[in-house]
Amino acid sequence: MRIIVGLLFAAASFSSCGGGMAVRREAEKTAVDRRYDSVFWDTWGDGFAEVSVYGFETPRDGELRDGESILIFSSEKLGKIPVIKLNWLRNFQTGISDFSEMNTSFLSLVNGRMAKTSFSRQNWDGHLFAQAVFDPSGIRVMDGDAALQTLENQENWMSEDGLIFWARGMAGPFLKPGETVTLPFLTGLRSAKDARQPMAWSRVQLTRGAEAEKVETSAGEFVVELYSADLPSGKGFRFMIEKDAPYRMVRWQTTAGEVGELYASERVKYWEMNLPGGEEALRQLGLEPRTPRLIPDEPQNE
C-alpha cells in the first residue's frame, strides 16, 4: 500500500493498561499541571485503550518499505506513578525477512515528563533491546540489563520519544497557534540504534502551526493542526493532530522519509480480547487476523 501524503516539510530555519478511574484519582491528587483536566479525563479515565492503525512507509536497507503501524495509548500506573503509556508498533517486510519494532514510552501525569522509554527490534538477523529511565538524578540508558551511559538532566528538555505526547497536548511546552520555542533535545532510542550512536543532547525548534486545515484519510475527514520539530542537523518531524479532543495523530512524516496516515481508530479493552473470537475486533481496525503461512502440501497422485 502506497501512502500519498502532502509535503509537510517547508524550509525551516533553526532559531523535544486500562487504569481508568483509579489512575485518574491518583493523578488528580499529585499532578502539578492542571492541563490534565476533566476534558482530558473524559477520554483517558474511561478504562479503555485507544488503538489506532496507520498505513506507513519507512526506509530500510536503501528502500521504502510498506507496512502497518499501530499506536496504543492507555492510562495506567508505572509503579506508583500514574502515566499515559504508548506502545508504538511498526511491522513491515524486508525481502525474505519479517521486520518488527516497538517503542514503549511512559509519560508521567504527575509532572508531565517522560518517565521511561524502551525500544525493541526483531528480524531474521536477530533482536535488540534498549531502555532509558528518566530519574531526577539523571537519565540511565541500558542495553538489556547493562547500563551503557548516564546523561545529565537538562532544564525544560524534550526527548524524541516524547514528541508524540507533546504534539497531542499531553506534555509541554504548550504552545499557542503560530508559536515557536527552542529547547534541549534528547535523541530517541530508535534513532540512536539506527545511527549506531549513543543517545545525546542537541537542540530542537518546536512549532505549532498558525492555522488549522482539513485533510481526508481512509479514516475520514479531519480538521488538523501541524506540529513541527526541527534540529540543526536538518532532521525533522511533522505531526498532523486533530484540532479537537481526543487530539489523535492523523498523519506523520520525517525528513528520513518515513510517512504514516491514519487508517482506523477504536477505543477497546484489548486485554479482554485474547480468547478465540477476539480476532474479529481486528477487522474493525482494518486488519486481517494472522493466518497460517505454510504452503499446503500438494496432493500426491496415486
ZIHUMO-V633028 format. One record per residue. N is the residue number from 0. PHI is phi in whole degrees, -180 to 180 (NA if undefined). NEAR is the number of other ideal C-beta (glycine too) atoms within 12 Angstrom. Layout:
n=N phi=PHI near=NEAR
n=N phi=PHI near=NEAR
This chain:
n=0 phi=NA near=21
n=1 phi=-95 near=13
n=2 phi=-101 near=28
n=3 phi=-105 near=16
n=4 phi=-122 near=28
n=5 phi=-59 near=21
n=6 phi=-64 near=14
n=7 phi=-96 near=33
n=8 phi=-97 near=24
n=9 phi=-119 near=16
n=10 phi=-60 near=11
n=11 phi=-121 near=25
n=12 phi=-93 near=13
n=13 phi=-85 near=22
n=14 phi=-100 near=14
n=15 phi=NA near=40
n=16 phi=NA near=28
n=17 phi=66 near=29
n=18 phi=-72 near=32
n=19 phi=59 near=26
n=20 phi=-65 near=20
n=21 phi=-63 near=19
n=22 phi=-67 near=35
n=23 phi=-60 near=29
n=24 phi=-62 near=18
n=25 phi=-66 near=27
n=26 phi=-64 near=38
n=27 phi=-67 near=24
n=28 phi=-74 near=15
n=29 phi=-113 near=21
n=30 phi=-64 near=28
n=31 phi=-100 near=16
n=32 phi=-110 near=23
n=33 phi=-78 near=15
n=34 phi=-72 near=24
n=35 phi=-81 near=37
n=36 phi=-100 near=20
n=37 phi=-64 near=14
n=38 phi=-65 near=16
n=39 phi=-58 near=31
n=40 phi=-79 near=30
n=41 phi=-60 near=18
n=42 phi=-89 near=30
n=43 phi=-92 near=40
n=44 phi=-105 near=30
n=45 phi=-90 near=22
n=46 phi=81 near=24
n=47 phi=-108 near=29
n=48 phi=-105 near=35
n=49 phi=-92 near=38
n=50 phi=-115 near=36
n=51 phi=-122 near=42
n=52 phi=-110 near=38
n=53 phi=-126 near=44
n=54 phi=-81 near=35
n=55 phi=-150 near=38
n=56 phi=-124 near=29
n=57 phi=-143 near=32
n=58 phi=-77 near=21
n=59 phi=-155 near=29
n=60 phi=57 near=17
n=61 phi=80 near=9
n=62 phi=-132 near=15
n=63 phi=-80 near=21
n=64 phi=-113 near=31
n=65 phi=-83 near=26
n=66 phi=-167 near=32
n=67 phi=-121 near=34
n=68 phi=-126 near=40
n=69 phi=-125 near=36
n=70 phi=-112 near=40
n=71 phi=-122 near=34
n=72 phi=-105 near=39
n=73 phi=-154 near=36
n=74 phi=-98 near=42
n=75 phi=-162 near=37
n=76 phi=-121 near=27
n=77 phi=-109 near=30
n=78 phi=66 near=14
n=79 phi=-101 near=17
n=80 phi=-93 near=30
n=81 phi=-70 near=37
n=82 phi=-140 near=40
n=83 phi=-101 near=48
n=84 phi=-104 near=36
n=85 phi=-121 near=40
n=86 phi=-104 near=31
n=87 phi=-112 near=39
n=88 phi=-104 near=29
n=89 phi=-131 near=36
n=90 phi=-133 near=29
n=91 phi=-158 near=31
n=92 phi=-109 near=21
n=93 phi=-123 near=26
n=94 phi=65 near=15
n=95 phi=-75 near=10
n=96 phi=-99 near=18
n=97 phi=-72 near=21
n=98 phi=-135 near=29
n=99 phi=-131 near=26
n=100 phi=-137 near=38
n=101 phi=-148 near=30
n=102 phi=-101 near=40
n=103 phi=-118 near=34
n=104 phi=-128 near=41
n=105 phi=-121 near=39
n=106 phi=-103 near=43
n=107 phi=-68 near=39
n=108 phi=-92 near=42
n=109 phi=-86 near=28
n=110 phi=-124 near=23
n=111 phi=69 near=34
n=112 phi=-112 near=38
n=113 phi=-64 near=45
n=114 phi=-103 near=37
n=115 phi=-167 near=32
n=116 phi=-147 near=45
n=117 phi=-141 near=34
n=118 phi=-142 near=37
n=119 phi=-136 near=26
n=120 phi=-143 near=30
n=121 phi=-136 near=20
n=122 phi=-152 near=23
n=123 phi=-70 near=14
n=124 phi=-76 near=15
n=125 phi=144 near=11
n=126 phi=-143 near=18
n=127 phi=-143 near=23
n=128 phi=-150 near=26
n=129 phi=-151 near=37
n=130 phi=-148 near=34
n=131 phi=-129 near=40
n=132 phi=-111 near=29
n=133 phi=-99 near=36
n=134 phi=-109 near=19
n=135 phi=-59 near=14
n=136 phi=-84 near=11
n=137 phi=151 near=17
n=138 phi=-107 near=35
n=139 phi=-99 near=25
n=140 phi=-106 near=35
n=141 phi=-129 near=23
n=142 phi=-112 near=22
n=143 phi=71 near=15
n=144 phi=-98 near=10
n=145 phi=-94 near=12
n=146 phi=-73 near=18
n=147 phi=-98 near=23
n=148 phi=-159 near=23
n=149 phi=-126 near=18
n=150 phi=-110 near=26
n=151 phi=-72 near=18
n=152 phi=-68 near=20
n=153 phi=-114 near=22
n=154 phi=-86 near=11
n=155 phi=52 near=21
n=156 phi=-98 near=33
n=157 phi=-131 near=40
n=158 phi=-109 near=43
n=159 phi=-59 near=42
n=160 phi=-71 near=43
n=161 phi=-101 near=42
n=162 phi=-60 near=45
n=163 phi=-66 near=41
n=164 phi=-65 near=42
n=165 phi=-63 near=41
n=166 phi=-62 near=39
n=167 phi=-86 near=38
n=168 phi=79 near=35
n=169 phi=-89 near=41
n=170 phi=-140 near=40
n=171 phi=-76 near=28
n=172 phi=-78 near=31
n=173 phi=-94 near=22
n=174 phi=-94 near=29
n=175 phi=-84 near=13
n=176 phi=-53 near=16
n=177 phi=85 near=16
n=178 phi=-87 near=18
n=179 phi=-134 near=24
n=180 phi=-144 near=28
n=181 phi=-117 near=26
n=182 phi=-138 near=31
n=183 phi=-62 near=27
n=184 phi=-137 near=36
n=185 phi=-107 near=37
n=186 phi=-53 near=39
n=187 phi=-81 near=41
n=188 phi=-63 near=40
n=189 phi=-63 near=34
n=190 phi=-64 near=33
n=191 phi=-63 near=30
n=192 phi=-67 near=28
n=193 phi=-63 near=24
n=194 phi=-85 near=17
n=195 phi=55 near=9
n=196 phi=-130 near=17
n=197 phi=-70 near=23
n=198 phi=-61 near=33
n=199 phi=-151 near=24
n=200 phi=-87 near=24
n=201 phi=-144 near=29
n=202 phi=-129 near=26
n=203 phi=-138 near=39
n=204 phi=-104 near=32
n=205 phi=-103 near=40
n=206 phi=-137 near=35
n=207 phi=-103 near=31
n=208 phi=-59 near=27
n=209 phi=-76 near=16
n=210 phi=-135 near=13
n=211 phi=-85 near=21
n=212 phi=-146 near=21
n=213 phi=-96 near=17
n=214 phi=-134 near=27
n=215 phi=-116 near=19
n=216 phi=-135 near=31
n=217 phi=-63 near=24
n=218 phi=-87 near=27
n=219 phi=126 near=18
n=220 phi=-98 near=14
n=221 phi=-135 near=27
n=222 phi=-96 near=21
n=223 phi=-129 near=36
n=224 phi=-120 near=36
n=225 phi=-98 near=38
n=226 phi=-116 near=47
n=227 phi=-125 near=38
n=228 phi=-134 near=45
n=229 phi=-128 near=35
n=230 phi=-105 near=33
n=231 phi=-60 near=17
n=232 phi=-71 near=20
n=233 phi=100 near=17
n=234 phi=-69 near=30
n=235 phi=-153 near=35
n=236 phi=-135 near=41
n=237 phi=-130 near=38
n=238 phi=-128 near=38
n=239 phi=-100 near=39
n=240 phi=-117 near=37
n=241 phi=-49 near=34
n=242 phi=-69 near=25
n=243 phi=-114 near=17
n=244 phi=-54 near=19
n=245 phi=-92 near=29
n=246 phi=60 near=33
n=247 phi=-73 near=40
n=248 phi=-78 near=44
n=249 phi=-96 near=44
n=250 phi=-145 near=41
n=251 phi=-144 near=43
n=252 phi=-155 near=33
n=253 phi=-127 near=32
n=254 phi=-68 near=25
n=255 phi=-73 near=26
n=256 phi=109 near=21
n=257 phi=-83 near=36
n=258 phi=-138 near=35
n=259 phi=-146 near=41
n=260 phi=-142 near=40
n=261 phi=-62 near=40
n=262 phi=-109 near=31
n=263 phi=-163 near=30
n=264 phi=-152 near=32
n=265 phi=-143 near=29
n=266 phi=-101 near=28
n=267 phi=-142 near=29
n=268 phi=-98 near=22
n=269 phi=-63 near=25
n=270 phi=-71 near=20
n=271 phi=-100 near=15
n=272 phi=-118 near=22
n=273 phi=-93 near=11
n=274 phi=-87 near=10
n=275 phi=-52 near=8
n=276 phi=104 near=12
n=277 phi=-65 near=17
n=278 phi=-62 near=18
n=279 phi=-62 near=15
n=280 phi=-66 near=25
n=281 phi=-62 near=23
n=282 phi=-66 near=15
n=283 phi=-65 near=21
n=284 phi=-99 near=33
n=285 phi=78 near=24
n=286 phi=-116 near=25
n=287 phi=-91 near=13
n=288 phi=-60 near=15
n=289 phi=-68 near=11
n=290 phi=-120 near=9
n=291 phi=-55 near=7
n=292 phi=-103 near=7
n=293 phi=-68 near=6
n=294 phi=-72 near=6
n=295 phi=-59 near=8
n=296 phi=-64 near=6
n=297 phi=-77 near=6
n=298 phi=-61 near=6
n=299 phi=-84 near=5
n=300 phi=-76 near=4
n=301 phi=-96 near=3
